[in-house]
Amino acid sequence: MISPTAAVRIARPSRDLAAAERFYVEGLGLDLLYRATAEAAGEHDLVMLGWRQASWHLELVAGPEVPEPAPTPEDLLVLYLGAPVDEQLVARIEQAGGKRVSQSEYWDRWGVTVADPDGYRLVLSTRSWSNDG
């Protein structure tokens, strides 16, 4: 049985790790948890981003053997804030390379969606997460 406290890694390819890191660290406020540079064939550059106390992190990889990012509008990373979205946070994310986009009637009603430099969408939801059903 898998523990409900198991750590989660979300891995995605990136065209430009520096731009993606700027978006998530300077814009959203994640921490840089780890960085590696390819040193041999078959390896790739990567950054791991998240909050040290969280049970999840985002791994972004780049390099000649890494496929191009191909996000769809449904490739969402949703953060449930349980509060109104701070417009200063959205402005900071946009200054760090994000682009505010319309996601859908549902997500536009319940938050703000911003595309990262690779086109993946980050939703800052005003709702709270509940796994009660």
C-alpha angles and dihedrals in degrees: 000000000000115000115240087227093060113135117253127214120194108199124195137167119244134200092207119020093189092056092045092047091050090052095050100035105034095028107036097022101240119153124244100243100176142352130195132180122209110256101173142025113289094028127104140201115260145174127198115209132184144095114299093229094048124098092225138058139183118238117198120191133189138174143104094291095046115097119243114265110263105183121177124205088260096057093102134168103198122195112194105213099176088215140066115293111257107237089208088060091051090049090050091050090050091049088052092057105280126133121212110231138178109250106179138311089269098050093038087056094047103039150324126297122207126183115223121223090274093050098255112139127238116196119201101199124200088208127092122238117243125175091194090103 
